[in-house]
Amino acid sequence: MKTSLKAYFDFSKKEFNGILILCVLIIAILIFPFAYRILKKKEIYNFTQFQHEIAEFKASALSERAYSYKDIKDEIEDKEIKASYFNFDPNGLPAEEWKKLGFSELQIKVIKNYESKGGKFYTKDDLKKIYSITASQFARLEPYITISSTYSKEDKSYNNDKFKNTSEKYPKKPPTAIVELNDADSAKMETIRGIGPAFASRIIKYRNRLGGFYDKKQLREVFGLDSAKYEQIKDLIRIDASSIKKINVNTVTFDDIKKHPYLSYKQMNAIIQYRKQHGEYKSVDDLKKVVILNAEIIRKIEPYISY
């Protein structure tokens, strides 16, 4: 056996030299990565130019933003500073006169659009409700606003001189019975004095979005129905809140409430997500735990909620 082992491990000089060279190569390959890291010179990157370009870009962006803001600010403020104030009645005031008061083309367009849909200014505050008029602008205009008696609250009825003189063109509607808003169709609403086809359509569309009215004052939320119009019709209508379509807050989906005017998309999602995380709502007190719902929103939606 000793002889066989010796024969197995016995190498000639040529074989021994080959094995030796192979071992040296293996060791060199293993050592090379470590030696390369030690011997390689670290490359130094110069970020000076890059940082300089970043600084120039930021300065340019700030400059452009400041310039744009200044342009817009000057455009608005110059018009207001150059305004020429005088006593005026906003009802039927020509566009040229609005311009003299410092109004932009967009603001005038909004006002004229409001008037074209039958809107009137019965009080100074009615002008304030035009969304394109800023609070500061209204404050400067208020002392000069003079509402004609034709449009005053005290003389807004259909029996004033304006309507007497135009009775043939715009005949008065005969007195009607009190109309229940949650049950009335378009034809029945048009029997209410002061409500035409356009207002009847808007009221019905808003009623459908809400699920019904629970308070007469909700009519003030209908587009174009101002304080004077509300005062004119409030005694000709009644509300039966028992016919309101309620929302089961424990089964409602996003699609079921996405059109409700009192809730934003974030609030709708928060109601649904809170239910998924904490279980079913038991009462309005549980709704108050939804952080995104404030007391005013809860007060407005409570009549439409069931559990």
C-alpha positions as CSV (number, residue, x, y, z in Angstrom):
1,M,0.0,0.0,0.0
2,K,2.9,2.3,0.8
3,T,4.3,1.7,-2.6
4,S,0.9,2.5,-4.3
5,L,0.6,5.8,-2.4
6,K,4.1,6.7,-3.3
7,A,3.4,6.0,-6.9
8,Y,0.2,8.2,-6.7
9,F,1.9,11.2,-5.2
10,D,5.3,10.9,-6.9
11,F,5.8,13.7,-9.5
12,S,8.4,14.2,-12.1
13,K,10.3,17.5,-12.0
14,K,8.3,18.8,-15.0
15,E,5.0,18.0,-13.3
16,F,6.2,19.6,-10.0
17,N,7.1,22.8,-11.8
18,G,3.7,22.9,-13.5
19,I,1.9,22.5,-10.1
20,L,4.0,25.2,-8.6
21,I,3.2,27.7,-11.4
22,L,-0.5,26.9,-11.1
23,C,-0.4,27.6,-7.4
24,V,1.4,30.9,-7.9
25,L,-1.3,31.9,-10.5
26,I,-4.1,31.0,-8.1
27,I,-2.6,33.0,-5.3
28,A,-2.0,36.0,-7.7
29,I,-5.6,36.0,-8.8
30,L,-6.9,35.9,-5.2
31,I,-4.6,38.8,-4.1
32,F,-5.2,41.0,-7.2
33,P,-8.6,42.6,-6.1
34,F,-7.1,43.6,-2.7
35,A,-3.9,44.9,-4.2
36,Y,-5.9,46.8,-6.9
37,R,-7.9,48.7,-4.2
38,I,-4.7,49.6,-2.3
39,L,-2.7,50.7,-5.3
40,K,-5.5,52.5,-7.2
41,K,-5.5,56.2,-6.7
42,K,-8.8,57.6,-5.6
43,E,-10.4,59.7,-8.3
44,I,-11.3,63.1,-7.0
45,Y,-14.5,64.7,-8.4
46,N,-14.8,68.4,-8.7
47,F,-18.4,69.5,-8.1
48,T,-17.6,73.2,-8.2
49,Q,-18.9,73.7,-11.7
50,F,-22.0,71.6,-11.1
51,Q,-22.8,73.5,-7.9
52,H,-22.3,76.8,-9.7
53,E,-24.8,75.7,-12.4
54,I,-27.3,74.7,-9.7
55,A,-26.9,78.1,-8.0
56,E,-27.5,79.8,-11.4
57,F,-30.6,77.7,-12.1
58,K,-32.1,78.5,-8.6
59,A,-31.4,82.2,-9.0
60,S,-33.0,82.1,-12.5
61,A,-36.1,80.3,-11.2
62,L,-36.5,82.7,-8.3
63,S,-36.1,85.7,-10.6
64,E,-38.7,84.4,-13.1
65,R,-41.2,83.6,-10.3
66,A,-40.7,87.0,-8.7
67,Y,-41.1,88.7,-12.1
68,S,-44.3,86.8,-12.8
69,Y,-45.8,87.5,-9.4
70,K,-44.8,91.2,-9.8
71,D,-46.4,91.4,-13.2
72,I,-49.7,89.9,-11.9
73,K,-49.6,92.0,-8.8
74,D,-49.0,95.2,-10.7
75,E,-51.7,94.4,-13.2
76,I,-54.3,94.0,-10.5
77,E,-53.1,96.8,-8.2
78,D,-52.6,99.3,-10.9
79,K,-56.2,98.9,-12.0
80,E,-57.5,99.4,-8.5
81,I,-55.2,102.4,-7.8
82,K,-56.3,104.0,-11.1
83,A,-60.0,103.4,-10.4
84,S,-62.2,106.5,-10.5
85,Y,-64.9,106.2,-7.8
86,F,-68.4,107.7,-8.2
87,N,-71.9,106.9,-6.9
88,F,-73.4,104.1,-9.0
89,D,-76.2,101.6,-9.2
90,P,-74.8,98.1,-10.1
91,N,-78.1,97.1,-11.8
92,G,-77.6,97.5,-15.5
93,L,-74.3,99.5,-15.1
94,P,-72.6,99.6,-18.5
95,A,-69.2,97.7,-18.9
96,E,-67.4,101.1,-19.5
97,E,-68.6,102.3,-16.1
98,W,-67.4,99.1,-14.4
99,K,-64.0,99.7,-16.0
100,K,-63.8,103.2,-14.5
101,L,-64.4,101.6,-11.1
102,G,-61.3,99.5,-11.6
103,F,-62.9,96.2,-12.7
104,S,-61.1,93.8,-15.0
105,E,-62.6,92.3,-18.1
106,L,-63.1,88.9,-16.3
107,Q,-64.9,90.6,-13.4
108,I,-67.2,92.5,-15.7
109,K,-67.9,89.3,-17.7
110,V,-69.0,87.5,-14.4
111,I,-71.3,90.4,-13.4
112,K,-72.9,90.6,-16.9
113,N,-73.4,86.8,-16.9
114,Y,-75.1,87.1,-13.5
115,E,-77.4,89.8,-14.9
116,S,-78.2,87.9,-18.1
117,K,-79.6,85.0,-16.0
118,G,-82.0,87.4,-14.3
119,G,-79.8,88.3,-11.3
120,K,-80.4,91.6,-9.6
121,F,-78.7,93.6,-6.8
122,Y,-81.2,94.4,-4.1
123,T,-78.7,95.3,-1.4
124,K,-75.1,96.3,-1.3
125,D,-74.2,92.8,0.1
126,D,-75.6,91.2,-3.1
127,L,-72.7,92.7,-5.0
128,K,-70.3,91.3,-2.4
129,K,-71.5,87.8,-3.3
130,I,-70.1,88.0,-6.8
131,Y,-67.2,85.6,-6.4
132,S,-64.8,87.6,-8.6
133,I,-65.0,90.7,-6.4
134,T,-62.4,90.7,-3.6
135,A,-63.3,91.8,0.0
136,S,-60.9,94.8,-0.2
137,Q,-62.3,95.9,-3.6
138,F,-65.9,95.8,-2.2
139,A,-64.8,97.7,0.9
140,R,-63.6,100.6,-1.4
141,L,-66.8,100.4,-3.5
142,E,-69.4,100.1,-0.7
143,P,-69.7,103.9,0.1
144,Y,-70.5,104.6,-3.5
145,I,-73.1,101.9,-4.1
146,T,-76.6,103.4,-4.4
147,I,-79.4,100.9,-5.1
148,S,-82.4,102.3,-6.9
149,S,-85.7,102.1,-5.1
150,T,-86.9,99.8,-8.0
151,Y,-84.6,97.1,-6.6
152,S,-84.9,97.9,-2.9
153,K,-86.0,95.1,-0.5
154,E,-88.9,97.3,0.7
155,D,-90.2,97.6,-2.9
156,K,-89.4,94.3,-4.4
157,S,-93.0,92.9,-4.8
158,Y,-94.7,92.4,-8.1
159,N,-97.0,95.4,-7.3
160,N,-94.3,98.1,-7.6
161,D,-94.3,100.6,-10.4
162,K,-91.8,98.7,-12.5
163,F,-94.0,95.7,-12.7
164,K,-97.2,97.8,-13.1
165,N,-95.7,99.5,-16.2
166,T,-94.6,96.2,-17.7
167,S,-97.6,94.1,-16.7
168,E,-98.6,93.4,-20.3
169,K,-95.1,92.1,-21.2
170,Y,-94.6,90.2,-17.9
171,P,-98.0,89.3,-16.6
172,K,-98.3,88.6,-12.9
173,K,-98.9,85.1,-11.8
174,P,-102.1,84.5,-9.9
175,P,-101.9,83.6,-6.2
176,T,-101.4,79.9,-5.6
177,A,-101.5,77.4,-2.8
178,I,-98.4,76.8,-0.7
179,V,-96.1,74.5,-2.6
180,E,-94.3,71.6,-0.9
181,L,-90.7,71.7,-2.3
182,N,-89.7,68.1,-1.8
183,D,-92.7,66.8,-3.7
184,A,-93.2,69.5,-6.4
185,D,-92.3,68.9,-10.0
186,S,-91.1,71.6,-12.4
187,A,-94.6,72.6,-13.5
188,K,-95.8,73.0,-9.9
189,M,-92.8,75.0,-8.9
190,E,-93.4,77.4,-11.7
191,T,-96.7,78.3,-10.1
192,I,-94.8,80.0,-7.3
193,R,-94.7,83.7,-8.0
194,G,-91.1,84.7,-8.9
195,I,-90.1,81.2,-10.0
196,G,-89.6,80.6,-13.7
197,P,-88.5,77.5,-15.7
198,A,-84.8,78.2,-15.1
199,F,-85.1,78.5,-11.3
200,A,-87.5,75.6,-11.1
201,S,-84.9,73.4,-13.0
202,R,-82.1,74.5,-10.7
203,I,-84.1,73.9,-7.5
204,I,-85.0,70.4,-8.6
205,K,-81.4,69.5,-9.6
206,Y,-80.1,70.8,-6.3
207,R,-82.9,69.0,-4.4
208,N,-81.9,65.7,-6.1
209,R,-78.2,66.2,-5.2
210,L,-79.2,66.8,-1.6
211,G,-81.8,64.1,-1.3
212,G,-84.4,66.7,-0.3
213,F,-84.7,70.0,1.6
214,Y,-85.1,70.1,5.4
215,D,-85.0,73.9,5.8
216,K,-86.3,76.7,3.6
217,K,-83.1,78.5,4.0
218,Q,-81.3,75.8,1.9
219,L,-82.9,77.5,-1.2
220,R,-80.3,80.3,-0.7
221,E,-77.7,77.7,-1.8
222,V,-79.3,77.4,-5.3
223,F,-77.2,79.3,-7.8
224,G,-78.7,82.7,-8.6
225,L,-81.3,82.7,-5.9
226,D,-80.4,85.7,-3.9
227,S,-81.7,87.1,-0.6
228,A,-84.4,89.2,-2.3
229,K,-85.7,86.3,-4.3
230,Y,-85.8,84.1,-1.2
231,E,-87.7,86.8,0.8
232,Q,-90.2,86.9,-2.1
233,I,-91.0,83.2,-2.1
234,K,-90.3,81.9,1.4
235,D,-93.9,82.3,2.5
236,L,-95.2,80.5,-0.6
237,I,-93.4,77.3,0.1
238,R,-93.2,74.7,2.8
239,I,-90.9,71.8,3.6
240,D,-91.8,68.2,4.5
241,A,-88.5,66.8,5.9
242,S,-90.0,63.3,6.3
243,S,-89.6,62.7,2.5
244,I,-85.8,63.3,2.6
245,K,-83.8,60.4,1.1
246,K,-81.3,59.4,3.8
247,I,-77.9,57.8,3.4
248,N,-77.1,54.7,5.5
249,V,-73.6,55.7,6.6
250,N,-72.7,52.1,7.5
251,T,-73.4,50.8,3.9
252,V,-72.8,53.8,1.7
253,T,-70.2,53.7,-1.0
254,F,-68.2,56.5,-2.5
255,D,-70.4,56.4,-5.7
256,D,-73.5,56.8,-3.6
257,I,-72.5,60.1,-2.1
258,K,-70.0,61.6,-4.6
259,K,-72.6,64.1,-5.8
260,H,-73.7,65.4,-2.4
261,P,-73.0,69.1,-2.3
262,Y,-72.1,69.3,1.5
263,L,-69.2,66.9,1.3
264,S,-65.8,67.1,-0.4
265,Y,-64.2,64.0,-1.9
266,K,-61.7,63.9,1.0
267,Q,-64.5,64.0,3.6
268,M,-66.5,61.3,1.7
269,N,-63.4,59.1,1.6
270,A,-62.6,59.8,5.3
271,I,-66.2,58.7,6.3
272,I,-65.8,55.4,4.5
273,Q,-62.2,54.7,5.6
274,Y,-63.0,55.4,9.3
275,R,-65.9,52.9,9.1
276,K,-63.5,50.3,7.6
277,Q,-61.0,50.8,10.4
278,H,-63.2,51.3,13.4
279,G,-66.5,49.5,12.5
280,E,-70.0,50.7,12.1
281,Y,-71.2,54.1,13.2
282,K,-73.7,54.0,16.1
283,S,-74.6,57.7,16.3
284,V,-73.6,61.2,15.3
285,D,-71.0,61.1,18.1
286,D,-69.1,58.6,16.1
287,L,-69.1,60.9,13.1
288,K,-67.6,63.6,15.2
289,K,-64.5,61.4,15.6
290,V,-63.7,61.7,11.9
291,V,-61.1,64.5,12.2
292,I,-61.8,66.0,8.8
293,L,-65.5,66.6,9.6
294,N,-66.0,69.9,11.5
295,A,-69.1,70.8,13.6
296,E,-70.7,72.8,10.7
297,I,-70.4,70.0,8.2
298,I,-71.9,67.5,10.7
299,R,-74.8,69.9,11.4
300,K,-75.6,70.2,7.7
301,I,-75.4,66.4,6.9
302,E,-77.0,65.1,10.0
303,P,-80.6,65.2,8.6
304,Y,-79.4,63.1,5.7
305,I,-77.7,60.4,7.7
306,S,-79.1,57.1,9.0
307,Y,-77.2,54.3,10.9
